[in-house]
Amino acid sequence: MFTSVRVRNFRAITDLHVDGLSRVNLFVGHNACGKTTFLESVFLLIGATNPRLPLNINAFRGFPYMSSTLWSTYFRNLDDTIPIEISAVESETGEHHVRIVPRYEGASADLATRESVGSFDNVPSDSDVSAAANGLRLEYVDPANPDAKIVSEVRLKGTEVEVRRGAENRPRPLRGSFVMALPSDLRDRLSEVQRKKRVQEVVHLLRGIEPTLMDLRIGDPQGWLYADTGAPELIPVNLMGGGMVKFLSTALTMLDLQDGFVLIDEIENGLDSTSMGKVWNAIFDWAQKLNVQVFASTHSRECIRAFSDCAETNLFGSEAKLFRIERAAERFRAVEYTRELLAESLESEWEVR
């Protein structure tokens, strides 16, 4: 479990240090304060030996395409001369650190493998110009081997995106994932949970939203998920409402990432006010039982109130913390709200978000 995270020169963030992290961590703040960027930073550090992740976080933001002009967008003020630095202290092992720098044509590294990710149609004709960065280089150091840097790269070669991985045979020190609500993601997660014979645990948890639920199944060649509610036919899960999909995706991800990290951006999406308390209660419970550390963000006052209420009544609520990220020009800070301050703020209708 991370006890602190520091992010420097990533997207808009100049320098943000969050200390005193707990089992479940909720981040709030105004738009453009850096909540999503902070979660992306944690994600990049957890998977720092996987050079595909910078591409994935753009896809999460709804931008799945790649061009030579995008490499600089990962760096603050588009200035790729200042490296991105992300570090975290893990309670049992020590400090993990990743340094991200631009990669230029002709650069070389001692890398174990090379693989093509795929082609993109919107690559500018000047994408091979050697004077401009054509990729990113990730340099990761884990506390188990502080003198052994693991280097990975992602680059644009013509219309192909290519990744190179370093030290491929070394085990991944950390495991984590964003909660996603895409049908393919749900299918893959359920398949893994089925392998572990834990489907009925998920069904039991989901009955808090849909009491008639009896079973979950993967059906048809497309891999759609279906729910057995006792009706004459199975019902596609995606037709049962955003709350069910969000709840299911959260449950499957946490069960799959036991002893790892789960990130949930804008956790309130797809949930109504009556479902938020059930989701938070389940997250507190799963995080404790499965040894999962949760990083979530929200814009919703109702979601914050549900988080506060559940922390007050849940046995493991003492392991839940709320942080408000504040930004003034190019200065960032994280303010921790104690349970008492948060309750008082909500009661007095002070602005927490």
N, C-alpha and C positions, 0 to 999 in steps of 0.2 A: 504494500500500500504506500502511495506517495504521501509524504508529510509536507512537502513544499514543492512548488514549481516556479521556475523563472523563465520568462520569455523576453528575448531582445531582438529587435529589428525584423520582426515578422509582420507582414502586411502593415497595418497602421500602428501596431504596438511598438513603441520605442523601448520601454523597459517596464515589465510588470512582474512583480514578485508576489506570489500568493503563499502564505505560510499558515501552518496550523490546520492543514487539510484533514478531513475525517473520512469515515466510511462512505457517507452519502453527502455530496456537495452540490448545492444549488447556487447558480450564478445569475444575478439580476443586474439591471442598469439600463440607462437610456440607449436608444438606437445608436449604433456606430461607436459604442463604448469599448468594444472588443470581446464581447462574450463568446461569439462564435469562433473568432480567431483564437481565443484562449483554448477552447475545446479542440480546435484543429491542431494546435501546438502540442497538446497532450497526446493526440492521436499520432502525430508524426514521430514523437519521441518513443511511444510504445512500439511502433513498427519501423524504427529507424534503419533497419537493415533491409527494408522493402522499398525500393525506389519508385514503385508504382503509386505510393500514397499521395505525393503532391498532385498527381493527376486525379486521384479519387476525390480529394477534397474540393477540387474545382467542379467535379461532376455533382457532388453533394449540393453545391450552390446553384445547380442548374446550368452549368457551363461545361458540357462534356467534350468540347472541341479544343484543339491545341494548335498554336501557331508560334513562330519564333519570337513574336512580340510579347508573349505571355510570361516568359521566364522571369522578367524583371518585376512582374506584379506580385511575386511572393515577398519582395524586399520592400522595406519601408521607403516611402517616397520614390519608389522605382529605382533606388540606388543600390545596385548589386555589388558595389565595392565594399559595402559593410556586411559581413557575414551574418546570417541568422544563427542565433544561439538559443537552444532550448535545453534546459537541464531540470532534473527533479531528484530529490532525495527519497529513496525507497527505505522504508522502516527497517528492513532486515538486511539489505545488501549494500546500501550506500548510494552514491550519486551516479545517475545515468546522464549522459550528455550527447547531444547531436549538434553538429555544426554544418550548416548548409551554405554552399557557395555556388556561383555560376560555373558551368562547364563550358569550355571553349573548344572549337574544332582543333584536333591535333593533340589535345590533352590525353594523358595516359595514366593508368592506375593498375595496380596488381589486383585484377578482378577475376573471380572464379568462372563466371558464366556470362553468356550474352544471349538475349532472347528478344524477339520482336513482339511488341504489344499489339500492333495493328496500324492501319493506315488512316489518315484523316484527309478530308477533301478540301479544307479551307486553309491549307498551308500556303503562305505567300511565296512568290517565285524566288525571293531573295533569302529563303530560309537557310541556305547553306553558306551564307556569307561568314567567313571565319572571324571577322572583326567583332561580331556580335555573339553573345552567349547563345549556345544551341542546346542547353540542358542544365541540369542541376547535379551537383555532387554532394552526397550525404556522408559525413564522417562521424561515425558513432563509436562511443567509448562506454563500456559497461563496467561496473565496479568489480566484477569477477576477473577482468583482464584489463586493468587500467593502462597498461603499456601497449596494448594491441588494438590499434584503431581498425575498425571495419569500414571499408569504403565501398559505396554503391553509387551508381549513376543512372540517370534517365536523360535521354537526349532525343532530339529530332533529327532524323536523317532522311532528307528528301520529304516524302509524305509518310514516312514510317516513324513511329515512336519506338525506340529501342531502350531496353533496360539492361544494366549489367550489375550483377550481384557479387559482393565480396564475401569470402568465408561462408559459402553456402552450406557447408557441412556442420557449421556450428549451430547449436540449438538456439531458438529464439528465447531471449531472456524474459520477455514480457509478452502478454497476450491481451488484445483488446479489440473493441469494435464499436462503431456507431450503430445505434438502433435505426434500422431502415424499415420502411413499410412497403417495399416493392414485392410483388408476388414471388419473384424468383428468390429473393432473399428469405422470405418466409418459408418457401419450399425447402431451401437448403438447410435452414435452421431446424425445421421440423424433422427432416431426414436424419440429422445428427442426433436430435433428441430421441427419435425412434430407436436409433442404434443403441443408445444408452438406456433404453427401456424406461423413459421418464415422461412419456406422453400423458399418462394419467395425472401426473403432478400438474402439468399445464392445464389440463381440463378442469381439475379441481379449482385451480386459481381463477380460471376464466368464468366459473359459475358465479362469481361475484358480480359479473356484468350480465351474463346470460345464464339464468338458472336452469334452463332446459338442456343445456349442452351435455352431450353424452360421450362424444368422441371427436377426434380430428383425424383427417385422412388426406393423403396425397392422391389425387385422381387425374385421369386422362393424360394423354401424351404431353400436354403443355405444363403439367405439374401444378395445376391449380389446387389450392387448399379448400377442403370441404369440411363442413361441420355437420355432425349428426345430432339433431335436436329432437329426435323422436318422430319427425314428420315423415310422410311417405317417401320423400326423396331427400338426399343430402343437399345442403345449401352452401354455395360458394361463400367462403369467409369474407371476401371483399364486398359482398352485398349486405353484410350484417352491420355496417356502420363503421365510421372512422375510429370510434372508441374501441371497438372490438379488435380492429386491425392493429391499433397502437398498443393495446394491452397485450395482444398475442405476440407482436414483434418484440416487445420489451421482455416478456416472459421467456421466449425462445432464445433471445440473445443472452440473457443472464444465465440461463441453464447451460448454454453452450460455452460460456466464458467463465466457468467456475475457476476461482483463484486468479481472475484477471481483472480487466477494466472495461466498463461500459460507459459510453458517452451518448447523451440524449440532448440534441439541440432543439430548443423550443418544444419542450415536453408537452405543453398544453395542446399542441396541434392535434385535431381529431377527437379531443375529449370534451365532454360537457361538464358542467360544474359538479354534477352528481357523481361522475366517474373519477374525478381527480383524487378524492380521498382514498378510494379503493386502490388506485394505482400507487399512490405514495405508501400506503400501508404494505402493499405487496413488495414494493421496492425495498423498503426498510427490512422486511422479513427475509427476502431473497439475498440481499447484500450481506446480511449477517450469516445466514445458513450456508451460502455458497462462497463466502470469502471474496466477494466482488466489491471493488471500489467504483462508485458511481459519480460521474461528472455530468450535471444537467444544467440547462439554462431555460429561462422563461421570461416573457413579457407580461404575463397575466397576474393581476392582483389576486384573482380567485385561486390560481395555482399556488401562489405564495401562501395564501391563507390556509389552503388544504395541507400544504407542507408543514406549516406551523402547528396546525391542529393535530396532525398525525404524530409529529415529533413529541407533542405533549402527552399523548395517550399511548404511543407505541413503546414497547419494552426496550427497543433499541433506538429510540428517538435521540438519546444522548450522543449517538454517533452520527448525527445529521447536523450540517452547518450550512448557513446561508452567507454568501459573500456578495457585496455590491461593488461592481467595478466602476470606478469613477475616472473620467477623463477631462482634463483641462488643457486645451491646446495639445501639446505633444507629451504631456505628463500623465501617467497612469498610476492608479493605486487600487488595491483591493481592501475594502473595509469589511471586517467580520462582524456579523450581527449575532450576539448571544441570543439564546432562546427567549430570555426575558426582554431584551431590547426589541426583538422582532415582534413579540406579542404586544408590547406597548406601542410600537409603531403602527401596527395594524389596528389596534384598538383606537388610537388617536387619529387614524387615517393620515399619518405622515407618509410622504412619498418614499417608498422603498424601491420601486422599480428604477 
